Amino acid sequence: MIKVGITGGIGSGKTTVCKVFELLGIPVFYSDEESKQLLYNDLGLSGKITKAFGNAVIGDLGKVDRKKLGILVFNDKEKLQQLNAILHPAVAIRFDEWVQQNSHHKYILKEAAILFESGANKQVDTVITVTAPIALKIKRAIHRDNLTSEQVEQRMKNQLSDEEKIKLSEFVIYNDEEQLIIPQVLKIHSLLTNKK
């Protein structure tokens, strides 16, 4: 089985691309969704985060509040690295378990916005980068996440540029609202399905 990483900066549209792969029957591991579940359900993990960042990150329900945590770490590179050092190993373990459950597929996708930055690219055999023009990414992220353009740009600063990601990737999907996504996905699907 081929393990494929799929990445792209905030607002690139990688979730949309992943949904197309899912329509083709390809399982997708959504790293951000898994980290949310772990934060919410893994008491040991949330305990480590509370110990590292204090009670200010705890929400009304007594659990780690991702918004509060995000405000704290996205403007501070050291705190972001500290959070990633706690969170990413737990997500990596969960991914390994998930891979075992889906090992009968020809290939699977691991979606992660910070695939390279987190070192998660070491868990996959090849990478697809989804890219879009910066102005379009900002517009999408503002609309989807209810963020200001400053907040989006701040998050972009914590991610590798598309140019850097493309250099490290075998495949690229252009989600620029000019080129059709489905033919690009089908071409990659065909290549991965027929890979020896």
C-alpha positions in Angstrom: 0.0 0.0 0.0 1.2 3.5 -0.9 0.9 6.1 1.8 0.3 9.5 0.2 0.6 12.8 2.0 -1.6 15.6 0.8 -0.8 19.2 2.0 -1.3 22.8 1.1 -1.4 26.1 3.0 -4.5 27.5 4.7 -7.3 28.2 2.2 -5.6 26.1 -0.6 -8.7 23.8 -0.8 -7.0 20.5 0.1 -10.2 19.3 1.9 -12.2 19.8 -1.3 -9.5 17.8 -3.2 -9.6 15.1 -0.5 -13.4 14.8 -0.9 -12.8 14.0 -4.6 -10.4 11.2 -3.7 -12.9 9.9 -1.2 -15.5 9.7 -4.0 -13.0 7.4 -5.8 -13.0 5.1 -2.7 -9.7 6.3 -1.3 -9.6 6.6 2.5 -8.4 9.9 3.9 -6.9 10.5 7.3 -7.6 14.1 8.3 -4.8 15.1 10.7 -6.4 18.3 12.0 -9.7 16.4 12.7 -7.8 13.7 14.5 -5.9 16.2 16.6 -9.2 17.8 17.6 -10.5 14.4 18.6 -7.4 13.6 20.6 -7.5 17.0 22.3 -11.1 16.5 23.3 -11.0 12.8 24.3 -7.4 12.0 25.4 -7.1 13.2 29.0 -3.4 12.5 29.1 -2.8 14.7 26.1 -5.0 17.5 27.3 -3.2 17.3 30.7 0.2 17.8 29.0 -1.2 20.8 27.1 -2.7 22.3 30.3 0.6 21.7 32.1 2.5 23.4 29.3 0.2 26.4 28.6 -1.8 26.8 31.8 -5.5 26.9 32.6 -6.0 29.8 30.2 -6.5 27.3 27.4 -9.3 25.5 29.2 -12.9 26.2 27.9 -16.3 26.2 29.6 -16.6 22.4 29.4 -13.4 21.8 31.2 -11.6 20.7 28.1 -8.9 22.3 26.0 -10.4 25.1 23.9 -8.8 25.1 20.5 -9.6 28.7 19.8 -7.9 29.9 23.1 -5.0 27.6 22.4 -4.7 28.9 18.8 -4.7 32.5 19.9 -1.9 31.7 22.3 0.3 29.7 19.9 -0.2 31.2 16.4 1.6 34.5 17.3 4.5 32.7 19.1 6.8 30.4 17.2 8.2 28.8 20.4 4.8 28.0 21.8 3.7 26.6 18.5 6.7 24.3 18.4 6.0 23.3 22.0 2.4 22.4 21.1 3.5 20.5 18.0 6.0 18.5 20.1 3.1 17.4 22.3 0.4 16.9 19.6 2.2 15.5 16.6 3.5 12.3 18.2 0.0 11.4 19.3 -1.4 12.1 15.9 1.4 10.0 14.3 0.5 7.0 16.6 -3.2 7.4 15.6 -2.2 7.5 11.9 -0.2 4.2 12.2 -3.3 2.5 13.8 -5.5 3.9 11.0 -3.1 2.7 8.3 -3.4 -0.9 9.7 -7.2 -0.7 9.5 -7.0 0.5 5.9 -4.1 -1.7 4.7 -6.2 -3.5 2.1 -6.3 -0.4 -0.1 -3.9 0.3 -3.0 -3.2 3.7 -1.5 -4.4 6.0 1.3 -4.1 9.8 1.9 -2.9 11.6 5.0 -4.1 15.2 4.9 -2.0 17.6 6.9 -1.6 21.4 6.5 1.8 21.2 8.1 2.9 17.9 6.7 6.6 19.0 6.2 6.7 21.4 9.1 5.6 18.6 11.6 7.9 15.9 10.1 4.7 13.9 9.2 6.1 13.6 5.6 8.4 10.9 7.0 5.3 8.7 7.5 4.4 8.8 3.8 5.9 7.5 0.6 4.9 10.4 -1.7 3.3 13.9 -1.4 0.6 15.9 -3.3 0.6 19.7 -2.7 -2.6 21.6 -3.4 -1.8 25.2 -4.3 -3.8 28.4 -5.0 -2.9 32.1 -5.4 -2.4 33.8 -2.0 -5.2 36.3 -2.5 -7.6 33.4 -3.2 -6.4 31.4 -0.1 -6.9 34.5 2.1 -10.4 35.0 0.8 -11.3 31.3 1.3 -9.9 31.2 4.8 -11.7 34.4 5.8 -15.0 33.1 4.5 -14.6 29.5 5.9 -13.0 30.2 9.3 -14.4 33.6 10.1 -10.9 35.0 10.4 -9.5 38.5 9.6 -6.9 38.8 6.8 -4.3 39.5 9.5 -5.1 36.2 11.3 -4.9 34.3 8.0 -1.5 35.9 7.1 -0.2 35.2 10.6 -1.0 31.5 10.1 0.5 31.5 6.6 3.8 32.7 8.2 3.9 29.5 10.3 3.6 27.3 7.1 6.1 26.6 4.4 5.4 28.5 1.2 3.7 26.7 -1.7 6.9 27.0 -3.7 8.8 25.2 -1.0 6.1 22.5 -0.6 6.0 22.0 -4.4 9.8 21.4 -4.5 9.3 18.6 -1.9 6.3 17.0 -3.6 5.9 14.5 -6.4 2.4 15.8 -7.4 0.8 19.2 -7.6 -2.9 20.1 -7.9 -3.7 23.7 -8.9 -6.9 24.8 -7.2 -6.9 28.3 -8.7 -10.6 28.3 -9.9 -9.2 28.2 -13.5 -8.0 24.6 -13.8 -10.5 21.8 -13.2 -9.7 19.8 -10.1 -11.3 16.5 -11.1 -9.1 15.8 -14.1 -6.0 16.5 -12.0 -7.2 14.1 -9.3 -8.0 11.4 -11.8 -4.6 11.6 -13.4 -2.9 11.2 -10.0 -5.3 8.5 -9.0 -4.5 6.6 -12.2 -0.7 6.9 -11.6 -1.0 5.8 -7.9 -3.4 2.9 -8.7 -1.0 1.5 -11.4 2.2 2.1 -9.4 4.1 -1.1 -8.8 
